[in-house]
Amino acid sequence: MGIDGVIFDLDGTLLDTIADLAYSVNNVLLRYGYRTHPVEAYKQFIGDGMAMLIQRAVGETCSDKEITKLVFELKDEYAKNWNRETKPYPGVHDLLKELSHKKIKISVFSNKSHEFTVEMVKYYFPDIAFSTILGLQDSIPRKPDPHGALLIAHTMQLEPTQIAMIGDSATDVEMAHACGMYSIGVSWGYRPVALLLQHHPHAIANTPGDIIRIITSVT
């Protein structure tokens, strides 16, 4: 049947966001007397939404009430800082333009808060026509739950088997398998390729250009 649509993860796949996330979380941690962390540590903290990000940054002993307060503070802090150093990975913009030229439908599904997901995609890729941009919200379970990806497939008017899910984490690979989508792991993100391979993606892309070659080879 071939691939007629793609769903991209955002952080670690389309955009390198780690420096601004780390800066924002560390500012909140400092404000409330918690220990801060180096940027590299945040590569292990992110990927499952802001509440889990804060939980991992402060430790398991933090109460739900404290987590809620810190997440509220983080949203305000990140709103001021998300475009300080964040940038698309090299070759990503050209990849999106080529996919558009080939009439392949493009969507984004992220565990980042929905408002930030939409704002950032439109800011960094204003000339790309996305079918759907979806982030974490109360009505959408976070990845790897398949609900959001299947909703996107319906919106794109494609069967899951016609879609490639592209991301840098095991979460993206697991969700693709749960949906019956073709899974492509990217090696330039925040998770080691060895970890991705443990979850058996259909393919690994080492550059954005590899993605075109991979999806056009799927029959």
C-alpha positions, 0 to 999 in steps of 0.5 A: 500500500505504501506510506502516504502520511507521516506523524512526527514526534517533536522534541528530539525529532523535529526540534532540538529543544533540550537547552530551553527545557533545561533552562526553564526547569532549572529556573523553577527548581532554583526558585523553590530550593530544589537541586538543579541538573545539567542539560544532559540529564534532561535528555532522560527526564523529558518525553512524558509530559511536564508533570513527569518531567518535574517529577523526575527533576525533583525526585519521588518524594515530592507530593502531587500538590507540589508537582501541580504547583511546579508544573504551573510555574514551569508553563509560565517559565517555558512560555518565556524561554522556549525560543531562546536556543531551540532550533530545527535539526539540520535537514529537517526543514528540507525534509518537510518541504520534500514530503509536502512536494511529494503530497505526503501528509504530515502531522505532529504528535507530541507529549509536550503540552498542546499549546506549546506544541502548536505554537512551536510548530507554527513558529519554526515551520510556518511554510509547512501545511500540517494536517494535524498538530496535536500535543498533550491535553486532558482528552488525549492520553500521552504516548505510547497510548495509541488513541491520539495517533489513531485520531490523527490517522482518522483526521488524515483520512488514512489507514494506520498501515499507510502512516509512518510514525517517526520519533527518537524514543521507545515511546514512539516505536511502541505506539507505532506498533500498537497502532499498526503503523510503520515505525522509524526511529531517528538517531539524532535525538535524545535516546540512544539508538541501542535503546530504540533497537530494543523495541524493534522499529522497522527502520532507523534514520541517521539523517533526515534525508534517510526518511525519504529513502525509507518511506519511498521504499515501503510497499 
